Amino acid sequence: MISAKYVNRDLSWLEFNRRVLEEAQDPETPLLERVKFLSIVSSNLDEFMSVRVAGILDQIRLGYNKKDFTGYTPSGLLKRLMKRTSKAVTDQYRTYRELIRSLSKEGIVFTSFDELNSTQQKAMQVYFDEIVFPVLTPMAVDQSRPFPLVHTNELYLAVVLQRRLEGAEGWQEPDQEPFFAVVQVPSILPRYIQVPNRMNSKKQEFIRLEDLIKVHIDMLFSGYIPVAVHGFRTTRNADLTLNEEGAEDLLEEIEKELRRRRWGVPVRLEIESGMHPYALQLLQEEFEIMEHVFTIDGPIDLSFLMKFAVSLQNVDHLRFPKLDPVYPEELADADDLFSVLRTKDVLMYHPYESFDAVNDFICQAADDPDVLAIKMTLYRVSGNSVLVQALARAAESGKQVTVVVELKARFDEERNIAWARQLEKAGCHVVYGLVGLKTHAKITLVVRREQSMLRRYVHVGTGNYNENTAKLYTDAGLFTSNPVIGEDASILFNEVTGYSAPHDWQAFGVAPTELKDKLISKIEREMKWAAEGKEAHIIAQVNSLSNQEMIDQLYAASQIGVRIDLIVRGVCCLRPGVPGLSENIRVISIVDRFLEHSRIIYFKNGGEEEVYLSSADWMTRNLTRRIELMCPVFDKALCKSLIQMLHLKLRDNAKARELQLNGTYMRVRQENQPCRSQFEAMHIEAWKAVPVRV
């Protein structure tokens, strides 16, 4: 029996990806932004298949048939997921065709080789001969040459061939089995190639790389005639299986697992519409996939559309207006950031406020002779990171620099290994966290000598130290020199890098030891206020909510009269509006220009309001298997700013969808004045409770 109390996590995720697809379908969204949303739908689904669906298939292979707390067995859930995924892919490609037609009306055209004029065809022939052909490798499959390694999520061409009869123009005998080969579409080359303009035409024309290869495929197989050429792609299980306790060197163990990931069990096969039955049979036999085969009516893997949309020139009218983040007012005129932070805490909210302030904080610490130590966690870092360069510079100048690098950040493992080695080479103490736990907390500690004392400066945030994603994600960050927070920060780093026992935190809530208990105790406190007849209110913004114990605690609070507003971008297993259970709970999801990534928790607390910034979502993995951090915001004005931001999101009636009793989402109706929270927040005075200079 399917639970009436909970929404299944994976079905909820598919609902989230549908909301992203709705943004690609929304005619009110600028055209190239719609194209980017469609790319995100594709990338999201790749990760879902390679991690979540792969995990369910592992359970089925092991014979696991117990129901989860939402009432699904692995096999029952898989059937439901595949049915919905198939429908979603159909909707995705219908949207793709609509966007292609819209792009064409704007003079941006994907064309075929046959539709090009002779001058354009000649240019594409030269491009193929000089750029594409040298990197192509035809790989025959026969008795002497086994099936080649097919990399996960890479595009390939399946080529069915017949031998040309010697001395004649015909083919081989019709009853002879055809020949088969595989050609990888080079991922080092762009998936789209701009064609030279036609005379007196302003159209921008493009041809897809795989289509250009298909036209010239006979150049790879002299003496054979291509009968059919169709694209295919396989998705493999991408979860790392690490034996951390038995690994002498975690970095080397992860490098080995990354190599093994290439051989992960296939979980999905995508084939181009019209694929030759002989080719399909060979692929299914090789990958041992009979059921999870998706026939794609269009180009396989639409994730290339992101780079395409970004790269187009002279079409800014098809994009969102450019946002120029402002430098935090409190720090704008300060030559010495430390002098400001000695007197006040400073709140930042990205992307409306610039991440440059974080870079400047670390760079100033690196170059300040009075700074003795810098300690920092790194989970996902941008390429050419200013922060990494500053940390290296600080270590080379003799400062004590400790960096906790999370090597197990999914799909960023190789990049983080490179950063770790660069930092170690510069003299930083690089720590890979604790065995069995990912370090997901986002915190920096700077220890500075000031007169006869040492002072700690702390930055704690809800997002990664990544200057690129800080332009695309909504995240909050806090600068403070509060001694209580500083002491907790020191102890946290000591726990991660040394053998310190779990601590009785003064300010922090830290997972996996006591963050969940701390959250539950604060929910229970709101229940106490409600029982006394006082207003009780909880607002929580997280990316995902799937931990059963947290959900049950929220249900209990709702039943006793606590008003609960949840802003959950992605997965939400809580079911609002159940009579007698969750009538006082409202759940919304905002999907808009920026990825909602903040984790902000608010408790009414009988009028003594409390606000916390956190790195943790309310998922079992965050609360029990990761090092996570929740930090209070003590400054009342900054608390007010965050509360105003939360209420701004709760008023959103343009891009907010509300979770319904049946697990689906409906757009919030514009009954009052229209409110698009992300666009409103670009006007800093709409949420910031401290004076803002015009």
C-alpha positions, 0 to 999 in steps of 0.5 A: 500500500502506498503511503498517504503520509509521505511522497516518494523521494524519487517520484518527487524528484521527477516532479522537480525536473518537470518544473524545470521543464515548465520553465523551458516551455514558458513563453514568458521566459526569454528564448535562450533562457528556455534553451538553457532550462531544457539543457538542465533538464537533460543534465538532471536526468543523466545524474538521476539515472546514473545515481538514483535509478542505478541504486534501485537496480542494484537493490533489485539485483540483490533481491531486496524487496522491502518497502521504503517508508513511502510504501514502495518496493524497489521493483514497484518504484522502478516501474513507476519511475520508468513510466514517468521518465518515458513521458517526461522524455517525450515532453522534453523533445516536443519542447525541443522541437518547439524551441528549434522552430522559435530559434529559426524565427529569430534567424538561428537555424540548425540545418542539414548538410544537404540544405547548405549551398555549395560554398557552405558545403565546401567549408564544412568539407574542409572543417571535416577534413582538417578538424574532425576526421583526424580525431575519429576512430572507427572501431569494428566489432567482429570475432577478432575485435571485441566490443570497445569500451563505451564511455558513460553519457558519451555520444556514439554512432552505430554503423551497419555496413555491407561489403562492396562486391569486388569488381562490381557496383553491387553489395555483398550477398543479401543473406550474409550477416552485415558488418558492424562498427562504432564511432565515437562522436568526439567530445573534445569538439563542439556538438554544433558548428557554425556554418559561413553565412549565405550571401546577403543573409543575417541568419546564423546557421549551425550543423550538429557534429554527428550529422556532419560525421554521418554525411562523411561516414564512408570515408572511414570505411573504404570498401564498405557501404554504410547501410545505416548510421544512428546515434546511441548513448549509454548511461552507467552506474556512477556511484563510487564504492569506496572502502575508506577504512581499508584505503591507505591513501584516500586520494589514490582510492578515489582515483581508482574508483573514477577509473572503474566508473567507466566500467559501471553497469549500464542502466540506460540506453538511448538510441536514435529514432529509426535505428537499424534492428541489427545494430539495436540487437547488438547494443542490447546484447552488449549492454544487457539492457532489454527494458530501459531503452529510450528511442529519441526523436531528435538529437541525443543528449540535449545538455550541449544546448547550454554552451550553445545558448551561452556562446551565441553573439548579438542576441542579448534580447533573447536573454535575461537582462544582465545582473551586476551584483553589488559589493556589500555596502558595509564593506564597499569603502573599507581598505581593511575588511578586518577593521569593519568586521571587528565592529559588526557582522556582515551578511551577503546574499548571492547573486544579488551581492558580489562574491568578490567580497569573499575573494577579497576576505581570503586574499587580504588574509593571505597577504596580511602579515598579522594573519597567522592561520587560515582554515577552510573547507572546499567542496566544489571550487570553480576553475582558476579559483582566486581562493585556491591561488590565495591559499597557496600564496598564504602557505608559501608566505609561511602562514598555517593553511589548512584546507579540508578538501572533499574528494567525494563531491560527486562528479567533481572528484577529479577537479578536487584531486587536482586542487588538493595536489596544487595546494599540497605542493604550495605547502598547505595542510590538505585534509580529506575529512573523516572516514565515511563522512563527506565534509559539506560544511561551508566555513572559513576561519582566519586567525589574526594577531591584534596587539596582545591577543588573537582574534578569529574571523569567520565566514560561514555560508550556505553555498560552495566557495565557487565564484562561478556558481555564486552568480547563478545560485541564491546563497547567503553568507555571514562574516563575523568576529563573534568570539562564540562563533570563532571558538566553535569554528576552531573546535570544528576544524580540530574535530575534522583534522584531529582526534577531538571528541564531539563537542558541546557547541555554544552556537553551532549545530553540527552533523552528524552528531547533534544537528538533527537533535538540535533542529528537533528540539527547536521544533519542540520549543515552537510546539510548546509556544503553540500549546501555551496559546502563543503564535508559533511559526517555523520557516525553513528553506532547504533544497530537499526534505526527505528525512522521515524523522524530521517530517514526522516532527513537522507533522507533530508540530502542525497537529498542535497548531504550529504554522509551518512554511517550507520553501523546498526547491527539489525533493519533498517527501512531506505531504501537506494538507492531510486532514488532521496531520499537516493542515498547518503546513505549506510547501512551495518550490521556486524555479526561476532564473537562479537556482534556489540553493540557500538553507535558512531556518527561522523560528518565531520562538515566542517573539525572540526570533532566531535565524540560522544559516546552514549547509545541510538539507533535511535529508538522511545523508545530510543529517547522518552521513555528512559533516554539516554546519548550522550557524546562528545569525546573532545580529538583529538587523541581519536576522530581519534581512533574512526574515524579509527575504524568506517572506519575499519568497513566500509571497512569490506568485510568479515562479512559485509552485505549491505542493498539493495533497496528491504530490503534484505542484500547481503554480501559485495564483496571482490573486494579489499584486504580482511578486517575482521574488528573485526579480524583487530581490535584485532591488536590495532595499526590498529585503535588506534591513540595513541602510543601502546607499543609492 
